[in-house]
Amino acid sequence: SNKIITPAQLALEPCSASAVVTNPKNGDIIAMVSYPSYDNNKLSGSVDAKYFNSLINDKASPMLNRATQSFTAPGSTYKPCTTIAGMDTGIISSGTTFYCSGSFDKVTPSPKCWRLSGHGGEVAATAIRDSCNVFFYNVGYNLALSNGLFDNTYATSVMQKYAEELGLATMSGIEIAEKAPSASNIDAVYSAIGQGNHAYSTLNLARYVTTVANSGTCYNLTLIDKITDNNGNLIRDNSAEVANVMNISQSIWDTVHYGMNLVVNTYSALSKVNLNFAAKSGTAQENKKEPDHAMMISYAPYDNPQIAMAVSIPNGYSGSQASELTAKVLNLYFGLE
């Protein structure tokens, strides 16, 4: 009637997104947003049937909580996990150098780096900064060789172990419905860069970066601060429970933190934020007929993180799009605009 047509009504991509912000000091969820959403008021008491039918027929599925129930591969946001697995198992150290020529020739067909001209010599921190695929192909490949023979199953099981300890590949523990994530169990080389058959939600990514931000304490995240009666009297004071604490050398965390801090200056949107923080982008391809997914994990401030965050834009083309959303949230949260 008003001749306004939304991207969702045309089923254009991207037309959706989600974000989860946590407190890495205690596992509280500060914000969890799924877009597009809907007006709860019209579904409370007597339901507005016309409005409800419009939600059901909306091609962007606004009633789907994309933060908790929409899964994608994590792309390069997984590379800090690969770094931790590689360093803790002794496959690499902070100074291990792999040369990136633009392709990885130890397997056939040879997978490419996103930068076809190559990055040259990379160590773990700079590989996180540059998101160098070839560096992490080497980590996955060498991990598969570490059991004597080349063994994809062994390598992916090791990566899964670290993903679970980081809180990425297990359910978060929040008080509303969430789907169970799935760590990749195929192709160690591709799994190491966040491809394979990994499947995680924005919530899973947020829990993971929360653990990274605080250097190893994985929380069962919570949405509930407290419960009171209608007079405000406290019934229950709630706090997140610690799921596990990782036994990881501080030097490993320092390498990951430093690499993620270096990422900030590789995106113009992030570098304009007047704050020292850390981030890692991800661009995940799942269907060559559709745009790639865009996502980013981050925490801020760098030296004493107050928030950790994951944002995801399905079919958002590249991590640079997620960087703009991340910058907007950081500016709003810290009052920098």
N, C-alpha and C positions, 0 to 999 in steps of 0.2 A: 504493500500500500504506500510506503514512503520511498520506494524505488532504491532503497539501500540494500546492497547485496554484500554479504560478508565472505571472506575467503573460505570459511567452513561450508557455506551454502554452495559454493562452486567446487568444493573438495580440492582446493588448491593446496599445494605444499610449499613451505610449511604453514600449518594453521593451528599448531598446538605447541605447548611447552610445559615444563615443570621445573620447580626449584625447591630445594630443601636446605635450610640453614640450621646449624646446630651450635651448641656451646661445647667446645672440645674439653672444657674443664670438668664437666659433669654429665654429659650425655643428654642434656635437655634439647628437645627440638624447639627452636625459636620460631621458625616459620616453615610451613609446608604448603606449597601452592601448585595447583593443577589448572592449566588454562587450555581451552576455555572452560569456564565453570558455570554455575547456575545460581539462581536466587532461592535460598532455603525458605524464605518467607512465603513463597508461592506454593511450597510443598508441605507446609505445616498446617495442621488442623484440617480444614476443607481444601483439598488439592485443586489447584487451577488446572482443569483438564486440558484446556487449549495449550497452556504453557507446557504442561507435562508432555503432551504429544509433540510439541515443537522440539523438546529435548531429545525425545526418542528418535525423531527423524533427522536430527542434525548430524551431518556426515562427519563432523569433528568429534563426535561422541563426548559431549561435555560431562556426562554422568560417569565416565571412566576416570578414576583417580590415576592420572598418569604418573604421579610421583611414586606410587606404591605398586601399581599393577601393569605398567607398560614397560616391556623389556626391550633392550637393544644390546648389541655388542658394545663394550666400553671404549673401543679404539685405543688411542694412545694414553688415555687416562690410566690405563692398566700398567704403563711402563714403570712407575714407581714400585709397584708390586713385583714386577720382574726383576728390578734392581735389587730389592730387598732379598728376594729368593736367591738370586745369583751371588750376592755378596755373602749372605749368611751360610750358604752351602759351600763357599770357597771357590765357586766357578769363576768369579771375578773379584777384584779388589777395586778400591776407589781409583787406583792408578792404571788398571788394565786398559789397554788401548786396542781398539779394532779400527781397521781402515775401511772407510765407506767410499766405494767407487761409484755408487749409484745402484748396484745390484749385488745379490748374495749368490755366489756361484757354487756353494757347497751342496746344494740340492738342485734337482731338475724337475720342472722348469724353475729358472732362477727368479725368485721374488725380487721386486724392485724397492728401492727407497722412494719416498715421496719426492725427494730432490734427485732427479735423474742424473745430474752432473756429479752427485756425491757430496759428502761433507768432509772428506779427508779423515784424518785421525780423530777419534772420539774416545773420551773416557766417560764414566758413568754420569757425572754431573752435566757435562756438556751434551751428552746424548739425550738426557732428559730435556735440557734447554732446547736443543735442535729437533727433538722428537725423531732422532735418527733410527729408521727402521733396521738398517743393516746391523747396527750395534746390538739391538735386541734380538734380531734373528740369530746372531752369534751366541747370545746367552742361551736362548732356547735350544739351539743345536748342540752346544757344549753340555748343557744339562742332560739332554737325551743320550749323550755319549758317556756320561759320568758313571753309568752303571755297567760299563764294560763294552757292550754292544749298543748300537743306536736303538733307543727304546722310547718311542713317543709316549707310550702309556706311563712309563716311569716319570718322564719329564713333566707331563701334564698333571700327574698326581702330586708331584712336589709343588708345582705352581698352585694347585688347588689348595694344598695345605696352608700356604702362606696367605692366599686369598681368604680362606676361612678365618685364620687368626686375625687378619686385618678387619674382619667384619664385612667383607665384600660378598663372599660366596655363601653366607648364611643369612637367615631371616633376622630382621633388626630387633624384633621384640616389641614394636609399638602396639598400642592398644586398639588399633583398627585393622581391618583385613589387609593382608599383603600377600603377594605371590612369592613362592620360593625361588631364589636365584639359582643359576646353574653355571658352574665353572666349566671351561672347555676341556673336553677329554679327547680331542683329536689334534694332530699336527702341532707339535711343540714349537716349530719355527713360527708359524702364523699365530698361535696362541700367545706367544711371548709379546706380540705387539697389540694384543687386545682384540684379535680376530678369532679364528677358529669357530667354535660354537658357544662362546661365552654369552650369557644373557643376564643382564642386571638392570634394576630399576634405578631411578634417580635417588631414591631413598638408600639403596645399597651403596651407591657411589658416595653419598653424604656420610654414611657410617664409616666407610673406608677412609675418607679423607679426614674424618674426625680422629681416627686412630693414628693416622700419619701426623696430624697436627700436634697431638700431645705425646708423640714418640712412643706409642705402643700400648696404651690403655684402650681396650675395646669395650664400649658400653652397649648394653641393651637399651636402645634409645626409648625415650618416653615423651608423650605428648601432654602428660598430666603433671601439673605443678602441685596442686592440692585439691582436696574435695571438702566443701563446707556444706552446712545445712542452709536453709533459706534465710537464716538470721546472721549468717557469716561465721558461725561457730565451726571451728576446724574439726572435721571428721577424720581426715587422713592427710598427712603431709607426705607427699610422694617425691621420690628421687630415682634416677636411673641406676640400675645395678651394673656392676662390672662383670662383663662376660668372661674376659681373660686379659692377662697382661703378657705381652710378647717379651720373650727373653732374647733381645736383639742388642748387639753392640751399639753404643752411642755413636760411634764413627759411621756406622751404616745410616743411622737416622740423619746425621750431619750431612752426608753425601746427598741423600734424597732431598732434604730441606734446601740445601744450597742449589741443587739443580732446579728445583721448582721455583726458587727465588729468581734464578736467572731467566726463567720463562717470561716473567713480567715485562721485561724490556723488549721482547720479541713481538709484542702486540701493541699497536698504537693506542687502542682503547684502554688497555691496562696501564701503560706507562704514563698516561695522563692523570691517573688517580694519585692524589697527593698522600700516599701511604706506602709503607714498605710491607709487602706481603708476598705470598707464594701461590703458584697456580700450575695447573697442567691441563692442556686442552686435549680434546679427542675428536677425531673424525672417523666414523665407523661406516664402512660400506656393507650393506646387506642385500641390496638389490640394484643391479646395474641399470634398471629401467627407472629408478627413482633417485632423487638426490640423497647424498650421504647424510648421516645423523651428525649433529653438532652438539658437543658437550664440553663442560669444563668443571674441574674441581679446584678449590682454592681454600686458603685460610689466611686470617689477618687479625692483628698485625703479625709480622713475621717473627719477631723476637718473643712475643707473649700473646699467642692467639686467643682472641675472644670469640671469634666465630669461625666455623668451617662451613663450606657451602658446595653444593653440586647443582648445576643447571643443565638442562637437556632440551634441545630443540629437535624433535624428530624431523628428518628430511630437511634439516637446516643448512645443508650444503657443506659447511666447514666449521672448525673450531673457532675461527675468527668471529663468527656470528655469536657464539656463546660467550666470547670475551667481552663483547659489548654489553650483553645482559649482566654478566658478572660485574663489570665496572659500574653499571647503574645501581646495582644492589649495594655494592661497597660504598659508593658515594652517598646513597640514601641512609644506610645504616650508621655510618660514622659522621654524618652531617657535613659532608665535604662539598656539597653543591650549594 
